[in-house]
């Protein structure tokens, strides 16, 4: 019975995380908003324990902060973004160098097949944000898994998710249309570098990819000095 109870609490905690993330990322809970566990629990129809677990996990992910007394929707500065990307660049470069040595032909071939399907779809129907997101996610997962270092993978996945959520959050709060920073051809270049085991080229491509990603994230949060992204009408 004890194990069944643990499974149920985890399930309720995950449900609470999903609901709270949705509200944060849609701007319903703007930066600085305070959470009251009792109110959230009552609204969701659950106890305070899974709500507290959910808030603790969101704090670990960077969307929420905890000062010892209250949970608050996090605010991000340009310095926060630059520091996260600086750490990510160092770790991604290390992951690529490790992955080049350990990735199997089958792993690369499977990603190549995914890329070809996406390329064909985009050629037929035009830009597809969901496909581009999948290609990007699958590429990073391929590299993380290829590096064969579980601790490195865990750290990189945490940083990547945090930056992706911040980017998305910035788009919602500033009413910016989604724009994919990468082009379909870039993923083809990555595949070529992996297939030829060209670590130097793969590292160069990843550094460029992350630099552009950083610029887009800063722009989405209004920190960029470059020409602003176009805003949605209304």
N, C-alpha and C positions, 0 to 999 in steps of 0.2 A: 504493500500500500504506500509505503514511503516513496518508492521510486515513481509510482504513478502520480503522486502529489507533486514531485519535482518537475515532471514532464508538463503538468498542467500550468505550474507557475511560469515556466519558461515560455510556454505558448501564449499566456496572457501578457507577459512582458513584451514579447515580440509584436503582439497586436497593438499594444500601447505605443511602442516605438514607431510603428508604421503610421499610426494616427498623428502622433506629435510631429514626426518628420514632415508629413504632408502639410500640416498647418504652418510649420516654419518655412518650408520651401515655396508655399503659395502666398506668403506674406501675411497670412492671418495672424501670425505671432511674429511681429517685427523685432529687430534687435533691441535688447533691453527689457523685453517682456518677462515678467516673473511667473513662475509656475507655482500653483498651490495644489499639492498632491491630493488633498481631500476633495477638492473641486473636480479635478481630472478623474479621480476614481469614481466619483458619483456620476459624472457625465458618461463615462465608459461602462458603468455598471460592474466594476470590479473592485477588489480591495486595494488598499494603499501600497501593499508590498510589491506587486508587479509594476505599479506606477513608479515607485521609487527605483526599482531595478531598471526600468526603461530610462528614467532620467539620468541615472548613473552611467548607463551605456552611451547615451547621447553625449554626455559630458566627455567620456573617453574618446568619442568620435569627433569632438570639437564643435558641434553645433550648439552645445549648451555649456555654461560655466557654472561652477559651484564655489561659493565663497565661504563655506562652512556653515552657512545659515540658510541660504536660498539658492535654487536653481534659476538661471536666467538665460534667455536666448543670447547666444554669443554675438559679439561685434568683431569685425576683422579690420585690421589696418593694412596698409600697403606693406609694412614691415613684416606682418604675419605671413602674407602671401609670398613675399620674396624669400623668407626664411624656409618655408615649406618647400618651395621649388628648388632652392639651393641644396637642401638635404636630398630631395628626390633625385636631382640630377646626378649627384655623386653615387647614390645607391643604384640607380638605373644603369649607369655606365658599368659599375661593377657587375651587376646582374647580367648584362649583355656579354661581357667578357667571359663570364662563367658559362653562360648558356651556349655560346658559340662552340665550346668544347664538348658539351654534354647533349645538346639537342639531337634527336634521332631524325633520320630522313623521313620517317613516317609522321612525326610531329609537324615537321615543316610542310610536308605534302598536304596534310589535312588543312593547315591554315591556308596554303596556296589554293586549295579547292574552294574554301570559303571566300577567299578574295576574288577568284574568278567568277563565282556566282554573283557576288555583290557588284563587280564591275559590269557584268552583263545586264543586271537589273537596272543599274544607274544609266547605262547607255540607252536602255529601252524606255525608261520612265522619267529620267532626270534625277536631280538631287534627292537623296533619301537620308534624312538625319538619323533615323534609327539604324540603318545599315552601317553608316559611318561610325556610329557609337559602338556597334557590335564589332566592327573590324578593329577599332582602337582597343576595346576591352580584350578581345581575343588575342591581339598582338602582345599586350602587356602580360596577360596570363601565360602565354606561350613562353615568354622570356623568363618570367618568375619561376615557372615550373621547370624550365630547362636549366636554370641555375642550380637546381637541386639543393636549395638551402631554405629550409622551412621558416627559420627566423627572419631571414631577409625577405622572403615572400610575404610573411605576415606584416612586417613593417611597411613594405611598399604598398600592399593592398590598403592598409589603413590610411597612409598619406594620400594615395590616389583617390580613394573614396571621399576623403575630407575635401580635397581640392575640387573634385567634380561637383560635390554638393554646394560648395561655396560659389562656384561658377554658376550653377543652376539657380541658386538663391539670388545672386546678383542680377541675373536676367529677369527674374520674376519681379523683384523689388524695384528695378529701374525700367521695367516694361521694355526689355530689349528682345528683339526677335532672335531665335536660335540661329547661330552661324557656326558652321563647322570650320575649325581652324586648319584641319588637315585636308588634303586632296586625295582622291582615290589613287593617283599615281604614286604618292608617297609610300603607300603600303606595298605596292609592287616593288619599289626600291628596297624596302626593308626585307622583303622575301628574297630578293636577289642577293643581298648582302649575307643573309643567313645561309642560303644554299651554297654560296661560294666560301663560307666560313671567313668572311672578310670583317674581322672585328673592328678595324679602324673605320671602315665605311659605316658599319652599323652604329658605332658610337657617335660618329658625326651626325648621322640622320636623327638619332634619338636626342642629341643635344639641341639640334635645330627644332625638332618637334616640341620639346619641352619649353624652349624659349618662346616659341609662338604661343603655346598654351598659357604660359605665364602672362604674356602681354594681353591675351584675350581675357583672362581672369581679372587682371587689374582694370582692364577697360570696362568689364561688366560691373565692377563695383565702383566705378567712377574715379579710379586713381590714376588712370593713364593720361599722359599729356598729349597723346596722339589724337587724331581725328576721332570723335566719338562714334560709336556704333549707331546705326539708325534706330530711332525709337519707333515703337508701334503707334499707330494713330489712335486717338481717343483716350 
